[in-house]
Amino acid sequence: MSTTELRKLRDRIEQLERVLGVDQELTTRLRFAFGITPDQAKLLGMMLRRARVTREGAYATLYGHKPDCDQPAWKVLDVQIHRLRHTLRAMKIEFVTMALDGWTMEPEHKLKLRERLEAFEEAHAAAHVPASHQLTDGEAYLGIAH
């Protein structure tokens, strides 16, 4: 496989991950903003970007890449959902279980989730000093300012 073909495949995977809501950028933001695990961030990202998340789809997304012998029991997914629900409920964000088939999040809860994510990022962006304005250890030691 050529380098170009490999690059195209990686780009396509990134596109599909964004559509599903499990891309690295979104899940990292969700993890830090809500204090959740990587798997919970993927579940939350899926609920944020999709109208409905099926149990099979969630399981395949979280664990489908593992060999059969390393895939966890389905109960692990229930535990992740329970913990995610508990964390979000404290923030007045909820999602609904659909007859043991999956989960959905109402638009008003998706809006609350996005608002909380934006507020978290704004608060942390204000506290962040751009790298170009940071002093090196030597400059700080010598008391040199830019």
Solvent accessible surface area in square Angstrom, and as a share of the most:
residue,aa,sasa,rsa
1,M,163,0.73
2,S,57,0.37
3,T,100,0.58
4,T,69,0.40
5,E,91,0.41
6,L,71,0.35
7,R,138,0.50
8,K,135,0.57
9,L,88,0.44
10,R,144,0.52
11,D,76,0.39
12,R,128,0.47
13,I,95,0.48
14,E,87,0.39
15,Q,84,0.38
16,L,82,0.41
17,E,61,0.27
18,R,115,0.42
19,V,88,0.50
20,L,65,0.32
21,G,0,0.00
22,V,15,0.08
23,D,10,0.05
24,Q,140,0.62
25,E,101,0.45
26,L,3,0.02
27,T,10,0.06
28,T,44,0.26
29,R,75,0.27
30,L,0,0.00
31,R,86,0.32
32,F,130,0.54
33,A,9,0.07
34,F,8,0.03
35,G,68,0.65
36,I,14,0.07
37,T,60,0.35
38,P,68,0.43
39,D,36,0.19
40,Q,9,0.04
41,A,0,0.00
42,K,59,0.25
43,L,0,0.00
44,L,0,0.00
45,G,0,0.00
46,M,8,0.04
47,M,1,0.01
48,L,9,0.04
49,R,96,0.35
50,R,96,0.35
51,A,86,0.67
52,R,109,0.40
53,V,4,0.03
54,T,44,0.25
55,R,46,0.17
56,E,106,0.48
57,G,28,0.27
58,A,0,0.00
59,Y,20,0.08
60,A,59,0.46
61,T,37,0.22
62,L,4,0.02
63,Y,9,0.04
64,G,42,0.40
65,H,139,0.62
66,K,74,0.31
67,P,81,0.51
68,D,125,0.65
69,C,118,0.71
70,D,86,0.45
71,Q,55,0.25
72,P,34,0.22
73,A,69,0.54
74,W,110,0.39
75,K,133,0.56
76,V,54,0.31
77,L,0,0.00
78,D,49,0.25
79,V,52,0.30
80,Q,25,0.11
81,I,8,0.04
82,H,124,0.55
83,R,139,0.51
84,L,0,0.00
85,R,51,0.19
86,H,131,0.59
87,T,36,0.21
88,L,0,0.00
89,R,127,0.46
90,A,88,0.68
91,M,42,0.19
92,K,143,0.61
93,I,2,0.01
94,E,79,0.35
95,F,8,0.04
96,V,74,0.42
97,T,57,0.33
98,M,62,0.28
99,A,98,0.76
100,L,148,0.74
101,D,54,0.28
102,G,0,0.00
103,W,9,0.03
104,T,27,0.16
105,M,6,0.03
106,E,75,0.34
107,P,97,0.61
108,E,98,0.44
109,H,31,0.14
110,K,27,0.11
111,L,100,0.50
112,K,80,0.34
113,L,0,0.00
114,R,103,0.37
115,E,92,0.41
116,R,108,0.39
117,L,6,0.03
118,E,92,0.41
119,A,59,0.46
120,F,57,0.24
121,E,53,0.24
122,E,120,0.54
123,A,62,0.48
124,H,104,0.46
125,A,67,0.52
126,A,92,0.71
127,A,82,0.63
128,H,117,0.52
129,V,76,0.44
130,P,71,0.45
131,A,82,0.64
132,S,86,0.56
133,H,119,0.53
134,Q,90,0.40
135,L,79,0.39
136,T,84,0.49
137,D,131,0.68
138,G,41,0.40
139,E,43,0.19
140,A,60,0.47
141,Y,191,0.73
142,L,123,0.61
143,G,63,0.61
144,I,86,0.44
145,A,83,0.65
146,H,149,0.66
